[in-house]
Amino acid sequence: MTLTTDKFQGNESNLMIKIKMLKSCGANGEVLRKGEIKEVPESVAYSLIAYKNAELCTEKEKPKAKKKAAKKVAKAKPPVDAER
């Protein structure tokens, strides 16, 4: 038995991969917006990653906490000279 590529034609992988979009673009007939986490087919995911439009999404990824602005403190007025 010989293996040829003819036997493998039409066998597409149904594996879905979670990706995080770095740029907005269209893929696989849908619009993917920047920052979204989507599940797409393996072939689409790898092409988006190759063009740097997406990155692999891991389950351990947590949203980054926003930095709080420091509270403004009023400056003390300089002491008034009584001799003036």
NORUR-V937489 format. One record per pair of residues at least 24 apart in sequence whose C-alpha atoms are under 6 Angstrom apart, sorted by the first residue. I is the first residue (numbers start at 1). J is the second residue. If there is no record, write none. Layout:
BEGIN
i->{I/I}
j->{J/J}
END
This chain:
BEGIN
i->{15/15/16/16/16/17/18/19/19/19/20/20/20/21/22/22/23}
j->{41/42/40/41/42/42/57/55/56/57/54/55/57/54/53/54/53}
END
